[in-house]
Amino acid sequence: MTFQIQEYKENLEIFQKRIELLIGNRLRLNDKIRNAVAIQDAARSKIKGWDGTKEIRKWRERRAS
């Protein structure tokens, strides 16, 4: 009986650690996404009048010729 309780507690501890890792990874991913959006917003505000679509089209045309 004692062995089963100890095994059960160990399994719970392992499960708890795995959940903590999963939650931590998800929070880090959200932080990375928020950081990327902030960087894009900052860059966008500095380059007013720049049209990314036109620039990409130019690069593709240069590469094709």
N, C-alpha and C positions, 0 to 999 in steps of 0.2 A: 504493500500500500504506500509506504513512504517513497519507494522508488518511482511509482506512478506519479505521485504529487511533484516530486523533484523534476521528473521528465516533463511534466505539464508546465511547470514554472519556466524551465529552460526554453521550451517551445514558445511560450508567451514572450519571453525576453527577446528571442530571435525575431519573432513577428513584430514586436514593438520597434526594434532597431531598423528593420526593413521599412516599416511605415515611416519612421523618422527620416530615413534616407530618401524615400520617394517624395515626401513633402518638401524636404530641403532642396532637392533637385528641381522640383516644380517652382519653388519660390525663386531660385537662382535664375531659372529660365525666364520667369516673369520680369525679374530685375534687368536681365540682358535685353529683353524686348523693349522695356521702358527706356533704357539707356539708348538703344539704337534709334528709337523714335525721337528722343530728345536731340540726338546728334543730327538727325535728318531735318528736324524743324529748325535747328540753329543754322545749318548749312543753307536751307531753303531761304531763310530770311536774309542771308548775306548775298545771295546770287539772284536778286530780282531781275526779271527780264530774260533769264536764261531758260531756254526751252529744251528739256532733255530729249524729247522725241526728235527734234530737228538735229541735235548733235549726234544722236545714235544713227540717224539716217545718213548723216555726212560720213561717219566712221565706216558704216557698212558700204557706202558707195566708194570710198577710198580703197577699202580692202578688195572690193570686187573688180576694180580697174587695174 
